[in-house]
Amino acid sequence: MTESKPILAVLGGTGNLGEGLAIRWARAGHDVVIGSRTADKALEAVERFKDRAPIERLRGMVNPEAAAAADIVALTVPFAHQQPTLESVREAVQGKILIDVTVPLVPPRVMRVQMPPEGSAGRAAQNLLGEGVRVVSAFQNVAADHLSDPDHEIDCDVLVAGDDAAARRTVLGLVEAAGMRGWHVGGLDNAAVAEALTSVLIFLNARYGIEGAGIRITGTPTKDPDEGKA
């Protein structure tokens, strides 16, 4: 018997980053709920995605309903909307994995690293949601334009940070399902590194005329990343 795949919600799924994840996960066989602040925008996104993903796997709802309908929730909103969005879905995500994709970019100085008082957006999400939610940080360093083209081969690795080992493994599997290679980089506090790198990559894009700079981890793994305590 085929094991069913978890239902995924993408909050902020109407933007390029959320759009890319939703389309790629739907094409990988997941049912995906597109979340937005209004139902109309969520439904419009589903209609817009239908030529790039199996429409039967997509639904559109307001964010709290989307979070309640899913097994795993991804947050892909701008940093300014992180806190209010999390507050609106706090009850709906209890007992679930929340993938925080938030980058603390503070316009207009998006090429300057500006970390929040908590140390990272991922840690801020965990503090707000409480111990009942397993927050995992991922996908901050992937160009949204590349991600939203499901036929584009992503030449970029994904750093995955989280305090819960099982949740990290689950998210690493979703990275692979989206067509990328993920790396377990430690606990949630290490999310600060990936988040800060986004400003560096934006700077590189502007200074060198790169279309979607990313990162690659070099070297050949010789052990299971979950062995030991690191």
Buried (B, 14 or more C-beta within 10 A) or exposed (E): EEEEBBBBBBBBBBBBBBBBBBBBBBBBEBBBBBBBBEBEBBBBBBEEBEEBBBEEBBBBBBBBBBBBBBBBBBBBBBBEBBBEBBEBBBEBBBEBBBBBBBBBBBEEEBBEBEBBEBBBBBBBBBEBBEEEBBBBBBBBBBBBEBBBBBEBEBEBBBBBBBBBEEBBBBBBBBBEBBBBEBBBBBBBBBBBBBBBBBBBBBBBBEEEEEEBBBBEEEEEEEEEBEEEEE
